[in-house]
Amino acid sequence: MHLAYTHLGSEEGAEFRGLGLPLYEELGDLTRQGHVLNNMGIESYYDGEWDAAVEPYERSRQALEKAGVVDAAADVTYNIAEILSDQGRLDEAEKLTREILETYRAARYPVGEALAIGNLGRIASRAGRFTEAAELLEDALQGFTDLGDERFTLEMECRLMELCVLMMAPDEALRRVGGILERIRKMGNVPALLCMVRRLQGYALAQSGDPDAARDRIRESIRVARESKTPYEIALSLQALATIPDGWLPGEVDAARSESNEILDRLGVLATPRVPLS
C-alpha cells in the first residue's frame, strides 16, 4: 500500500510508511526488511529529500546482501547511483553502476543489465563523452526492446534525445519528438518523461533559432513538472527558462533562476549538464 500510494503521488502513503519494518524485524525476515526500507527511500526520493533517501537505501542494501538476495541489493544500489548521477557526482555514480552491472551479469538478470548500461550511457552523456554515451544508450535501448519493456525502451529513447541536445544536434533531437510523444500518450501517466521531452524540445528549438516556440515548450515542461510534483524536473525546466535568452515576462528569468537554484541546493546537486545554445 505504501509503495502504491507513493507511485500515485498520494499523501495517503504516509499512513503506511515503514509500518511493515518492525514486523519483519520481529520475524527476522531480512529480505522483506530490505524491501520496506527501499520503499521508504523511494518515497524520500520522490519527495525531493535525496539525502534522507540514501540512509534507508543503504540499510536496505545491507539487509538484502546479508540475506543473499544479490539482484535486489543491486536494484537498491542502482537507486543510489541514480541520485549520485543526478547530483553531478558522476565519478561516484559510474563506479557504483559498473559494480552493479557486474552483479546483474553474474546473476543473468537482463533487465538489470540493460538498466545499468543505460545509466552508464547517461553518465557518459553528462560527462561529455558523447560517442561512448551513444553506444551505451543504443545498447540499452536494444536490450529493453528485445525484452519487450515499453516503459524503459521509451526512457532510453528520451535519453538519446537528451544526448542529441547536449551534442547540439537539434535536427536529430526534433526528429525524435513526434514518435516519443505519441508513445507517451499511449502509455498514459508518465509525466516525468513528458516534462523531459518538452524541455529538450525547447532546447532544440532554441538551438535551431526558434526562441518563441522554445519558450512555449519550456513553459509546458514547467507546468507538467509542477503538476507531477517532481522537484528535480521542476528545477531543470526552470533552469532552461533562465538559460534561453529574451522574450520572457519581466522578472520571469530572475524568479526561475532563484527557484531552480534553491531546489538544486536542497537536492544536493553540485552540477547539471551544460546545454549549448550556440
C-alpha positions in Angstrom: 0.0 0.0 0.0 2.8 2.4 0.8 4.6 1.8 -2.5 1.3 2.0 -4.5 0.4 5.4 -2.9 3.9 6.7 -3.4 3.9 5.9 -7.1 0.5 7.6 -7.3 1.9 10.7 -5.7 -0.7 10.5 -3.0 -0.1 11.8 0.5 -2.1 8.8 1.9 1.1 6.8 1.5 2.5 8.4 4.7 -0.1 6.4 6.7 1.6 3.2 5.7 5.2 4.4 5.7 7.5 1.9 7.5 4.7 0.0 9.2 6.0 -3.3 7.9 9.5 -2.8 9.1 9.2 -3.6 12.8 7.0 -6.7 11.9 9.7 -8.0 9.6 12.4 -7.2 12.2 10.5 -9.3 14.7 10.2 -12.1 12.2 13.9 -11.8 11.3 13.0 -11.5 7.6 15.9 -9.6 6.2 14.6 -9.8 2.6 11.4 -8.0 3.4 13.1 -5.6 5.7 15.2 -4.6 2.7 12.1 -4.1 0.5 10.4 -1.9 3.1 13.5 0.2 3.5 13.9 0.5 -0.2 10.3 1.7 -0.5 11.0 4.3 2.2 14.0 5.5 0.2 11.9 5.7 -3.0 9.3 7.9 -1.2 12.0 10.3 0.1 13.4 10.4 -3.4 10.1 11.4 -4.9 9.6 14.0 -2.1 12.9 15.6 -3.1 14.6 14.6 0.1 17.6 12.9 -1.5 19.9 12.9 1.5 17.2 11.4 3.5 16.7 8.7 0.8 20.2 7.5 0.9 20.1 6.3 4.6 17.2 3.8 4.1 18.7 2.8 0.7 21.9 1.9 2.4 20.2 0.0 5.2 18.1 -1.8 2.5 21.2 -2.8 0.6 22.9 -4.2 3.7 19.8 -6.2 4.7 19.4 -7.7 1.2 23.1 -8.5 0.8 23.0 -10.2 4.2 20.0 -12.2 3.1 21.9 -13.2 -0.1 19.4 -11.5 -2.4 22.1 -10.0 -4.6 19.9 -8.9 -7.5 17.5 -7.0 -5.2 20.5 -5.4 -3.4 21.9 -4.3 -6.8 18.5 -2.7 -7.6 18.9 -0.6 -4.4 22.4 0.3 -5.3 21.1 1.4 -8.7 18.8 3.8 -6.9 21.7 5.3 -5.0 23.8 5.6 -8.2 20.9 7.4 -9.9 20.9 10.0 -7.2 24.6 10.5 -7.4 24.3 10.9 -11.2 21.6 13.5 -10.9 23.6 15.3 -8.2 26.5 15.6 -10.7 28.7 13.3 -8.7 29.5 11.4 -11.9 32.7 9.5 -10.9 31.0 8.0 -7.8 27.9 7.2 -9.8 29.9 5.5 -12.5 31.9 3.4 -10.1 28.7 2.1 -8.4 27.0 1.4 -11.7 29.9 -0.6 -13.0 29.8 -2.7 -9.9 26.0 -3.2 -10.3 26.5 -4.2 -14.0 28.9 -7.0 -12.9 26.4 -8.3 -10.4 23.5 -8.2 -12.9 25.6 -10.1 -15.5 26.7 -12.7 -12.9 23.0 -13.1 -11.9 21.9 -13.3 -15.5 19.4 -10.6 -14.9 18.8 -8.9 -18.4 16.5 -6.1 -17.2 19.1 -5.0 -14.6 21.9 -5.3 -17.1 20.1 -3.0 -19.5 19.3 -0.6 -16.7 22.9 -0.4 -15.7 24.1 0.1 -19.2 21.6 2.8 -19.8 22.7 4.6 -16.6 26.3 4.4 -17.7 25.2 5.9 -21.0 23.6 8.8 -19.3 26.6 9.3 -17.1 28.9 9.4 -20.1 26.5 11.8 -21.8 26.5 14.1 -18.8 30.3 13.9 -18.7 30.6 14.9 -22.4 31.8 11.5 -23.6 29.3 11.5 -26.4 30.5 8.7 -28.6 30.6 6.3 -25.7 27.2 7.5 -24.5 25.6 6.9 -27.8 26.9 3.3 -27.9 25.8 2.5 -24.4 22.3 4.1 -24.8 21.8 2.3 -28.1 22.8 -1.0 -26.4 20.4 -0.4 -23.5 17.6 0.6 -26.0 18.1 -2.7 -27.9 18.1 -4.7 -24.6 14.8 -3.3 -23.5 13.3 -3.6 -27.0 14.3 -7.3 -27.0 12.7 -7.7 -23.6 9.5 -6.0 -24.7 9.8 -3.4 -21.9 8.0 -0.4 -23.4 8.5 1.9 -20.4 12.3 1.6 -20.3 12.5 1.5 -24.1 10.8 4.9 -24.1 13.1 6.2 -21.4 16.2 5.2 -23.3 14.8 7.0 -26.4 14.4 10.1 -24.2 17.9 9.8 -23.1 19.1 9.6 -26.7 17.2 12.7 -27.4 18.9 14.3 -24.4 22.3 13.3 -25.9 21.4 15.0 -29.2 20.6 18.2 -27.4 23.9 18.1 -25.4 25.8 17.4 -28.6 23.9 20.4 -30.2 22.3 18.2 -32.9 18.8 19.9 -32.8 17.6 18.4 -36.1 18.1 14.9 -34.8 16.5 15.7 -31.4 13.4 17.3 -33.1 13.1 14.3 -35.4 12.7 12.0 -32.4 10.0 14.2 -30.7 6.9 13.1 -32.6 7.3 9.3 -32.1 8.2 9.8 -28.4 5.2 12.0 -27.6 2.8 9.5 -29.4 4.1 6.7 -27.3 3.9 8.7 -24.1 0.3 9.4 -24.9 -0.4 5.7 -25.4 1.3 4.8 -22.2 -0.7 7.3 -20.1 0.7 8.6 -16.9 4.4 9.2 -17.4 4.7 12.9 -16.6 8.5 12.8 -15.8 9.2 11.7 -19.4 6.7 14.3 -20.9 8.4 17.0 -18.9 11.8 15.9 -20.0 10.8 15.7 -23.7 9.2 19.1 -23.7 12.2 20.7 -22.1 14.6 19.0 -24.5 12.3 20.1 -27.4 12.5 23.6 -26.1 16.3 23.5 -26.0 16.4 22.0 -29.5 14.1 24.7 -30.9 16.3 27.4 -29.3 19.4 25.8 -30.9 17.5 25.9 -34.2 16.8 29.6 -33.9 13.1 29.5 -32.9 13.0 31.0 -29.4 9.3 31.7 -29.5 8.4 28.0 -30.0 11.2 27.1 -27.5 9.6 29.3 -24.8 6.2 27.6 -25.3 7.7 24.1 -24.8 9.7 25.2 -21.8 6.6 26.7 -20.1 4.7 23.5 -20.8 7.5 21.5 -19.3 7.4 23.6 -16.1 3.6 23.1 -15.9 3.9 19.3 -16.2 6.7 19.2 -13.7 4.7 21.2 -11.2 1.6 19.1 -11.6 3.5 15.9 -11.1 5.4 17.4 -8.1 8.9 16.3 -9.3 11.4 18.7 -7.8 14.4 17.8 -9.9 12.4 18.1 -13.2 11.0 21.5 -12.0 14.5 22.7 -11.3 15.8 21.6 -14.7 12.9 23.2 -16.6 13.2 26.4 -14.7 16.9 26.4 -15.4 16.0 26.0 -19.1 13.8 29.1 -18.9 16.6 31.1 -17.3 19.1 29.9 -20.0 17.2 30.7 -23.1 17.5 34.5 -23.7 14.9 37.2 -24.3 11.2 37.2 -24.8 10.2 36.4 -21.2 7.9 38.4 -18.9 9.6 41.0 -16.7 11.3 39.3 -13.7 10.4 35.8 -15.0 14.1 34.8 -15.6 15.3 36.0 -12.2 12.5 34.2 -10.4 13.1 31.0 -12.4 16.8 31.1 -11.7 16.3 31.7 -8.0 13.8 28.9 -7.6 15.9 26.5 -9.6 19.0 27.2 -7.6 17.0 26.7 -4.3 15.7 23.3 -5.4 19.1 22.1 -6.7 20.8 23.2 -3.5 18.2 21.4 -1.4 18.7 18.2 -3.5 22.5 18.4 -3.1 23.1 18.9 -6.8 26.6 20.0 -7.5 26.3 20.4 -11.2 23.9 19.9 -14.1 24.8 19.2 -17.7 25.5 22.4 -19.7 23.3 22.6 -22.8 25.0 24.6 -25.6 22.7 27.1 -27.4 25.3 28.4 -30.0 
